[in-house]
Amino acid sequence: MQRPLYSIIVSVYNEETVLPLFHQEMSAVLDSMSETADFELLFVNDGSRDNSRQVLQQLMEKDQRVRVIHFSRNFGHEAAMLAGLDHCRGEAAVCMDSDLQHPPILLPQMFEQYRQGKDVLTMMRTERADGGQSKNISSRLFYRLINKISDAQLQPGASDFFLLSQRVINVLRNDYRERTRFLRGIIQTIGFVKASLTYEAPPRAAGESKYSLWKLLKFSFTAIASFSKTPLKIGIYSGLIFVLLSIILIIYSIVMWIVDTPVSGYTTLIIFLCAFAGIQLFVTGAIGYYIGFVFDEVKQRPIYVIQEITPHE
């Protein structure tokens, strides 16, 4: 009976300090499962500017399971995960980060779920050991918001740590090729047999987080725009509210004129103008953001550009 081959896809961006630690811990876990399966460890170097490329070369030379995809520049974490899924060889694949906040020790449980027939396994982060309460709260608020305004219902705490079967990977390769994507959301709405496990994210083993507050906000709005058109509907809802308020104000003004009581309208007028202008600017910005997504799709530029795959295919 042929042994199954599983893929571990690891996105890398400026992680030279943590890669040796990650490989050491990952090797121990994969060695413990080597009697029942074979593995490929597929690193995607997302245009790192430090010595990550050299470190990955060293890991490849001492571990035949290691393959490396080098991007021509930085294309982002989502593109790195998708490139790994496009080029992995396993019948199932796990996507994870190299900072050890996605614990390799959980891999046996994840592949056991796959052997039990699960096509999609999402890892639900319950807490972040180094994130503080602010990040934990903001994560819960984000999922609560996106579930309120979207038809798709996403599991709170879902992370970029997940397992996919080959048939789900094939669907992503062939059908889900949008330039703007929220992959952890897509895999929850794609169907098939799903399950989830919870885990607590430990502190980063080394290095610093690559996500600034601005990048997190941008990522959050991209995720919302990928799953909901509610921001575009704000103009309609706010317009209806202002029509109703205007009718009330007109009736009030007429009544005051009839009873010969003058109405001071300066303050009311300024409030209405400022509020209406703010809503108009917000809606115009949201429309522009969605048009930008459409523009990216129309251009049909590649999601990523590969400089080299080693060992050479």
SULCOR-V718751 format. One record per helix or strand. SS is the DSSP state (A for helix, B for strand). FROM is the first residue (numbers start at 1). TO is the last residue. If there is no record, write none. Layout:
# SULCOR-V718751
ss: (SS	SS)
from: (FROM	FROM)
to: (TO	TO)
This chain:
# SULCOR-V718751
ss: (B	A	B	A	B	A	B	A	B	A	B	A	A	B	A	A	A	B)
from: (4	16	37	52	66	77	92	104	120	132	158	166	183	194	213	230	266	306)
to: (12	32	45	62	71	87	97	115	128	149	165	174	189	201	227	258	299	310)
